[in-house]
Amino acid sequence: MRRYFITSTSPRRRGNKVINRSKQCWEVGETVKVGFMTLRVLAKVPTPGDFLPDQYALTNADGSRFYRFVPHNGCERVTDLAEAMVQRGF
């Protein structure tokens, strides 16, 4: 029988950086998977004051559809890039 010991309840650290669970790079221009869709990050929209994670403006591979994504709150299809950039509370 194997025994597993938990030495700490704090997140694992490498140097001074916390290791994130996401293996995806959410920088502008990168390709990410959201559910079953593969999308490209167009912009990161900061959302100060609403206590939600930052919002992302995404598009599909050919650039014909646009999406607004807030981690843990979902992905929403919008009509154009300008609408995807507008901060929206959920």
Residue pairs with C-beta under 8 A, 6 or more apart in sequence:
11 18
11 19
12 18
12 19
13 19
24 30
24 32
24 33
25 32
26 32
26 41
26 44
26 56
27 41
28 41
28 42
28 43
28 44
29 40
29 41
30 40
30 41
31 38
31 39
31 40
31 41
32 38
32 39
32 40
32 41
32 58
33 39
34 58
34 67
34 69
34 75
35 75
37 60
37 67
37 75
38 60
38 61
39 58
39 59
39 60
39 67
39 69
40 58
40 59
40 60
40 61
41 56
41 57
41 58
42 56
42 57
42 58
42 59
42 66
42 81
42 84
43 56
43 57
43 84
43 85
44 54
44 55
44 56
44 57
45 54
45 55
45 56
45 57
45 85
45 87
46 54
46 55
47 53
47 54
47 55
47 70
47 87
50 87
50 89
52 70
52 73
52 89
52 90
53 70
53 71
53 72
53 73
54 70
55 68
55 69
55 70
55 87
55 88
56 68
56 69
56 70
57 66
57 67
57 68
57 69
57 81
57 84
57 85
58 66
58 67
58 68
58 69
58 75
58 84
59 65
59 66
59 67
59 81
60 67
65 77
66 77
66 78
66 79
66 80
66 81
66 83
66 84
67 75
67 76
67 77
67 78
67 84
68 75
68 76
68 78
68 83
68 84
68 88
69 75
69 76
70 90
73 90
74 90
76 88
78 84
